[in-house]
């Protein structure tokens, strides 16, 4: 075993967990899960069968990553945030064949206690504020807050709010990385510094 497993964690036979990952207290990883390298699964995390978690993701305490949720590299899931996989659940109606895919792209942050309604894509390096309810696709680098989620700005890959308008055409540089961010036609593009 080339990853750390706390003695109270349950990892079902068949689960794939990459090297240098950490599975903490009372976590449960189901047999079909595929987890990358350097991942941290906090206390009381549940990972379903039809789940992929990319390298260097951090899934904080009390998060359930249900079937059909896919996290790319470097996604941060804040404490007690919520994923869903059925859009209109009823206890009296079987809907396991109606699971909707949710894709969280590279480097995105999902703040504590936010809720991600199934069937959407959250763009690269998007930043979802604590307590936000996301029910529509999110643009790369977008800063989203509220219920329902509303874009209030743009975030750098470094995790700092950028001095840019929501729409139009503009350009700025990240003071931490010197990456250049260009806003064109309501989409943000990053040019990494050399």
Secondary structure, DSSP 8 states (H G I E B T S, - for coil): --SEE-TT-EE-TT-EE-TT-EE-TT-EE-TT-EE-TT-EE-TT-EE-SS-EE-TT-EE-TT-EE-TTEEE-TT-EE-TT-EE-S-TT-BTTB--GGG---EEE-TT-EE-TT-EE-SS-EE-TT-EE-TT-EE-S-B-TTEEEETTTTEEEEEB-TTS-B-S--SSS-EEEE-TTT--EEEEETTEEEEE---
